[in-house]
Amino acid sequence: MTELSKGDSIGSTTVTLTRADLVRYAGASGDFNPIHWSESTARSVDLPGVIAHGMLTMGAAVQLVTDWCGDPGAILDYQTRFSAMVPVDEAGGATLTVSGKVGKIDDDAGTVRIDLSVTDAGHGDAKVLTKAQAVVRVSEGTAA
C-alpha cells in the first residue's frame, strides 16, 4: 500500500440509467414499486417522475471501486446515505457522475477507505449519495 496516499484519485466514470435498466433491475431485485416504472404513479405521489431504485444507484456507484481494485470480494464494507432522488427521464434517462478518492489508509488492517462522490449531471449535479464509503482489502501491488 505504499503507493497509495490519502486523497489519491481512483478515477471517475459516468453511469447512464434508462427506464429499461429500471425494469430489468425491478425483475432482478423483486422491487416492482411502480414509482420506478410508471410516470403517472410517480407523479400521483408528488415525485418529479419515475425515479431510480436507491439500491441500483448504490450498486452502480460502487462499480468504480470494483474496477479499481479488480476483485469485488475485496470490498469488505460499503455504505452510504441516500440524499437525492434520481429522476430517470423517458427520453434521455439519467446520467450519474461517480468519482472516488482514498479517504483513509489502515496499514495494520491492510485496508483503504474509498470515498465516493455521486452526482446527477442532468439535475444540477445534485449529490445523490452522501457518505458513500467502501472499505477495501488491499495487498501489495493490488491497486494501481
C-alpha positions as CSV (number, residue, x, y, z in Angstrom):
1,M,0.0,0.0,0.0
2,T,3.0,2.3,-0.1
3,E,2.0,3.6,-3.4
4,L,-1.4,4.9,-2.1
5,S,-1.8,8.2,-0.3
6,K,-4.8,9.8,1.3
7,G,-6.5,12.0,-1.3
8,D,-5.4,9.9,-4.3
9,S,-8.0,9.6,-7.0
10,I,-9.1,6.1,-8.0
11,G,-10.7,7.5,-11.1
12,S,-14.1,8.6,-12.3
13,T,-16.8,7.3,-14.5
14,T,-20.2,8.2,-16.0
15,V,-23.2,5.9,-15.4
16,T,-26.3,6.2,-17.6
17,L,-29.5,4.7,-16.3
18,T,-32.5,4.2,-18.6
19,R,-36.1,3.2,-18.0
20,A,-35.2,-0.2,-19.4
21,D,-32.5,-0.5,-16.8
22,L,-35.1,0.2,-14.1
23,V,-37.4,-2.5,-15.4
24,R,-34.5,-5.0,-15.6
25,Y,-33.4,-4.1,-12.0
26,A,-37.0,-4.5,-10.8
27,G,-37.1,-8.0,-12.2
28,A,-33.7,-9.0,-10.7
29,S,-34.4,-7.4,-7.3
30,G,-38.1,-8.1,-7.0
31,D,-38.8,-4.4,-6.3
32,F,-41.7,-3.7,-8.6
33,N,-42.8,-0.5,-6.9
34,P,-44.5,1.4,-9.7
35,I,-42.7,4.7,-8.9
36,H,-39.7,3.1,-10.7
37,W,-41.5,2.5,-14.0
38,S,-44.9,4.3,-14.1
39,E,-44.8,8.0,-14.8
40,S,-48.4,8.5,-13.7
41,T,-48.0,6.6,-10.4
42,A,-44.8,8.5,-9.6
43,R,-46.4,11.9,-10.3
44,S,-49.5,10.9,-8.3
45,V,-47.3,10.7,-5.1
46,D,-45.7,14.0,-5.8
47,L,-42.5,12.7,-7.3
48,P,-40.9,14.6,-10.3
49,G,-41.5,11.4,-12.4
50,V,-40.0,7.9,-12.5
51,I,-37.1,7.6,-10.1
52,A,-34.2,5.1,-10.0
53,H,-34.1,2.5,-7.2
54,G,-31.8,3.6,-4.5
55,M,-30.0,0.2,-4.4
56,L,-29.5,0.4,-8.1
57,T,-27.8,3.8,-7.8
58,M,-25.7,2.5,-4.9
59,G,-24.7,-0.6,-6.8
60,A,-23.9,1.3,-10.0
61,A,-21.6,3.7,-8.0
62,V,-19.5,1.0,-6.3
63,Q,-18.6,-0.5,-9.7
64,L,-15.9,2.2,-9.8
65,V,-14.3,0.7,-6.7
66,T,-14.6,-2.9,-8.1
67,D,-13.0,-1.8,-11.3
68,W,-10.2,-0.1,-9.4
69,C,-9.4,-3.0,-7.0
70,G,-10.1,-5.8,-9.6
71,D,-11.9,-8.0,-7.1
72,P,-15.5,-7.5,-5.8
73,G,-14.6,-9.8,-2.9
74,A,-12.0,-7.3,-1.7
75,I,-14.8,-4.8,-0.8
76,L,-15.3,-5.6,2.9
77,D,-17.9,-2.9,3.7
78,Y,-19.9,-0.4,1.7
79,Q,-22.3,2.1,3.0
80,T,-24.0,5.4,2.0
81,R,-26.8,7.7,2.7
82,F,-29.3,8.5,0.0
83,S,-29.6,12.3,-0.3
84,A,-31.5,12.9,-3.5
85,M,-33.8,11.1,-5.9
86,V,-32.5,10.2,-9.4
87,P,-35.3,11.1,-11.9
88,V,-35.0,8.9,-15.0
89,D,-36.4,10.8,-18.0
90,E,-38.1,8.6,-20.6
91,A,-36.1,10.0,-23.5
92,G,-32.7,10.7,-22.0
93,G,-32.5,8.6,-18.9
94,A,-30.3,9.8,-16.1
95,T,-26.5,10.4,-16.1
96,L,-24.6,10.0,-12.9
97,T,-21.0,11.1,-12.4
98,V,-19.0,8.9,-10.0
99,S,-15.6,9.7,-8.7
100,G,-13.5,8.2,-5.9
101,K,-10.6,9.1,-3.6
102,V,-8.6,7.4,-1.0
103,G,-10.1,8.7,2.3
104,K,-8.2,6.6,4.8
105,I,-5.4,4.1,4.8
106,D,-5.2,1.5,7.6
107,D,-1.8,-0.2,7.1
108,D,-2.3,-2.5,10.1
109,A,-5.6,-3.9,8.8
110,G,-4.4,-3.8,5.1
111,T,-7.4,-1.8,4.1
112,V,-8.2,1.6,2.5
113,R,-11.4,3.5,2.6
114,I,-12.6,4.9,-0.7
115,D,-14.8,7.9,-0.5
116,L,-17.2,8.2,-3.5
117,S,-18.8,11.3,-4.9
118,V,-22.0,10.6,-6.9
119,T,-23.8,13.4,-8.6
120,D,-26.7,13.6,-11.1
121,A,-25.4,15.6,-14.1
122,G,-28.9,16.1,-15.5
123,H,-30.3,17.7,-12.4
124,G,-27.8,20.4,-11.4
125,D,-25.2,18.0,-10.3
126,A,-27.3,17.1,-7.3
127,K,-25.4,14.9,-4.8
128,V,-27.5,11.7,-4.8
129,L,-25.3,9.8,-2.3
130,T,-23.6,11.2,0.7
131,K,-21.0,9.5,2.9
132,A,-20.6,6.8,0.2
133,Q,-17.7,4.8,1.5
134,A,-16.2,1.4,0.7
135,V,-13.6,-0.3,2.8
136,V,-11.3,-2.4,0.5
137,R,-8.8,-5.0,1.4
138,V,-5.6,-4.1,-0.5
139,S,-2.5,-6.2,-0.8
140,E,0.8,-5.0,-2.1
141,G,0.5,-4.3,-5.8
142,T,-3.3,-4.7,-5.9
143,A,-4.2,-1.1,-6.7
144,A,-2.6,1.0,-9.4
